[in-house]
C-alpha cells in the first residue's frame, strides 16, 4: 500500500513545477503513487557519467550537484540544484547517458519518480514536452552564462557574476549560502586558490559577501549584481 504521506508530498512537488502543474488531478495522482523517498546522510554518487538516469528527482533537503572530472582527477562542480527543484530533466527525457556525475550533498532527501512512469505520463499528455522546452531552455541559458563568465577578463566582478549563478536558483532570501567549495570555484574560473581568496576578500570588504571556514554567503544579491555589472536580480 502506498505511503499516504509520501503520495501527498509527491503530488505537492509535481504541482509546484510548471511542467506538471497543468496536468489533470488524476494524472498527477497516478504518477505520485509511484514516487519513492531517498535519503542520504553523506555525499553519495547517484548517477555516474556515461550511465542512464533511472528517475526524475525532486530535491526536498540538501542539494544535488553535477560534477565533471578531468583526466588528472580534478572535478569542477556545476550549479547546485536546490530544494524545490527537479534534477536530471535531460537525463530523463533524452534517452541517452548523462555526461557528468551527479552527487548528493550530506543530509539530502529526494522524492524520486521512475523514468518510465514520467515518460508514460508525458506521452499521454504531450503538453508536458512543450513546457519542458522552456525549463530546459532556462537551464541552457544558465550554462551559457557560465561559459561566458569563464571567458571574461579576470577580477572580482567576474567572481561576483559567478557567485550570482550559484545563487540564482536558491530561495529568495536576503542571504544566500554558496554551495560550492573554494577549490571548485577556483577551477571553474581558472584561478589559483590564492587569487580566488584575494578576490573574495575584495568582495567581503565591499560588504557583498561573508567568508568563513568552508562557507561563502552572499549578503546582498542586488548589490552584488550591481557590482558585477548585471543590473537587478530578477524577482
HELIX and SHEET records of a PDB file:
HELIX    1   1 UNK A    4  UNK A   15  1                                  12    
HELIX    2   2 UNK A   18  UNK A   21  1                                   4    
HELIX    3   3 UNK A   25  UNK A   32  1                                   8    
HELIX    4   4 UNK A   89  UNK A   93  1                                   5    
HELIX    5   5 UNK A  115  UNK A  124  1                                  10    
HELIX    6   6 UNK A  127  UNK A  151  1                                  25    
HELIX    7   7 UNK A  156  UNK A  167  1                                  12    
HELIX    8   8 UNK A  182  UNK A  189  1                                   8    
HELIX    9   9 UNK A  193  UNK A  205  1                                  13    
HELIX   10  10 UNK A  221  UNK A  227  1                                   7    
SHEET    1   A 4 UNK A  36  UNK A  40  0                                        
SHEET    2   A 4 UNK A 108  UNK A 114 -1                                        
SHEET    3   A 4 UNK A  55  UNK A  61 -1                                        
SHEET    4   A 4 UNK A  86  UNK A  87 -1                                        
SHEET    1   B 4 UNK A  45  UNK A  47  0                                        
SHEET    2   B 4 UNK A 101  UNK A 104 -1                                        
SHEET    3   B 4 UNK A  64  UNK A  69 -1                                        
SHEET    4   B 4 UNK A  75  UNK A  77 -1                                        
SHEET    1   C 3 UNK A 176  UNK A 177  0                                        
SHEET    2   C 3 UNK A 215  UNK A 218 -1                                        
SHEET    3   C 3 UNK A 209  UNK A 212 -1                                        
END                                                                             
